[in-house]
Amino acid sequence: MVKKLWYHSQESTYSIPPGTCGLPLIGETLQFMASINSGKGFYDFVRIRGLRYGNCFRTNLFGETHVFVSSTESAKAILNNELGKFTKRYIRSIAELVGDQSILCASYQHHKMIRSHLANLFSTNSISMFIKQFDKLMVETLSGWEHGSTVVIHDEALKITCKAICKMLISLESGPELEMLQNEVAQVCKAMLAFPLRLPWTRFYKGLQARKRIINILEKAISERRRGTETYHEDFLQHMLIEDDKASSDESPMLTDAEIKDNILTMIIAGQDTTASAITWMVKFLDENQEVLETLRNEQMHIAKKASPKSCLTLEDLGEMPYASKDESKPYSFLAFGMGGRTCLGMNMAKAMMLVFLHRFITTYR
């Protein structure tokens, strides 16, 4: 994830980090994009400049100055933001694709307001219900893998996570509309680190067009529910609309339709793309570390033997997976879910999805 951090100070007494601004206007954007499109990803861009300038360096990307930091001390200072000196913005391509009303792009106060509306939807009760739904989906999906000769984990993980997230958010779990939505989200994700050129043949333009089509789907769903022409659904969107009705009656801040749409799109992307990538890396890691795989299999088989054959996993079952859940990284060295006030809202749900996947995958296949 690429983040742009601005330091606010009337008179800075700190030295400017070493680095280069590159070419006029575009800076080092071309080198950055070349790294992204290579097999090594933008990490190679950071690695090369880290060797040249150290753990903290500056560069110019997309017409803006960016500072990269790679020490745990710097990460702690920035993410805890105890003195309020830092705020967060995403690079232009990401911000335009998720929408300026997304929680990812919100200012400090706006972020707090949106987060307060969304937080209850990730309650323990909601996660418990989601675990059972996702487990049923996993069992159904894995049974279908038996009839195929080759399974591409990332592709299958994207399908599973998309179906689960869309069911939770907008009660969409099958049919051509779900397939279309998954394809559109894929276009948006591909465009996130693309050069922000609005030309018809560019990835960025195609991503913006995909965003428009997704927003149209969400606008239609909101309109139909407000008119009462659609069957009642117990999902994320319905809760947001109900909360807004309550907010309008007691004069507390309510979410606008633009905020609802941008944040549902944000949650679809976060819940589908990043979780599917994490699942893929987990499978790769286990294949390359057979001792870890065997230890993990023993833990998961113990849980499987205690359960009845057709029962679903529960939140309590996930609590009995200490080996699968443990995190041995040093503090502030691996921040998959962020830190501080911007910690990922769906962190516990994403972890639950990964644990359910691991359990069913390992106890079903060798």
Salt bridges, closest charged atoms under 4 A:
GLU28 OE2 - ARG49 NH2 3.12
ASP44 OD1 - ARG47 NH2 2.90
GLU96 OE1 - ARG198 NH2 2.14
ASP135 OD1 - ARG360 NE 2.63
GLU156 OE2 - LYS159 NZ 3.63
GLU173 OE2 - LYS167 NZ 3.24
GLU184 OE2 - ARG213 NE 2.62
GLU219 OE2 - LYS261 NZ 2.81
GLU230 OE1 - ARG225 NE 3.06
GLU230 OE1 - HIS233 NE2 3.68
GLU234 OE2 - HIS239 NE2 2.95
ASP235 OD1 - ARG225 NH1 2.73
GLU243 OE2 - LYS246 NZ 3.99
ASP257 OD1 - ARG226 NH1 2.78
GLU259 OE2 - HIS110 NE2 2.72
ASP262 OD1 - ARG211 NH2 2.87
GLU288 OE2 - LYS284 NZ 2.60
GLU294 OE2 - ARG297 NH1 2.68
GLU320 OE1 - LYS306 NZ 2.56
GLU328 OE2 - LYS326 NZ 3.04
